Amino acid sequence: MLADRLRREMQQQLQPVMQYFGQQQAQRQRALADINSNASGEVQMFSNEDGHEFFDDVRELMADIIDLQTKRGATISLQDAYDRAIKIHRR
């Protein structure tokens, strides 16, 4: 049938495009995994540093503070988030 032949030809022509998009998606996923891994390592190191003995008590509050800043398009260091969380937690 003509329709079947056209469908096969279209699939053959689209295959390189679909492969490209698949590669781009895989690359994006790898990049996000690297970012998450690096962030987790950074947080772990921060939590073990001297002066952060209350980290476990304020970690969720820190995450909320960082999330709020991110939504506003701003960045905040872990130390600043920790300091703010400590101030809020003490109230």
C-alpha positions, 0 to 999 in steps of 0.5 A: 500500500502507498500509505504504508510505504509513505509511513516507512519513508517518513519514519526513516527520514525522522529517525536521525532527528529522533535519535538526536533528541534522544541523545540530547535528553540523555545528556541533559539527564546526565548533567542533572545527575552530576549537579545533584551529586555535586550538590549532595556532596557539598551539603554533606561537607557543609554539615560536617564542618565546624560551626554547623552543629545544628545542621540536622535541626535546621536542614529542612528550613534551610531547604525552604530558604534556598527554594524560596531564593531560587524561585525569586531568581536569586542565589544564597550560600549554604552558610547564609541559609544556615544563618537565616535558618538558625535565626528563625529556629531560635524564635 
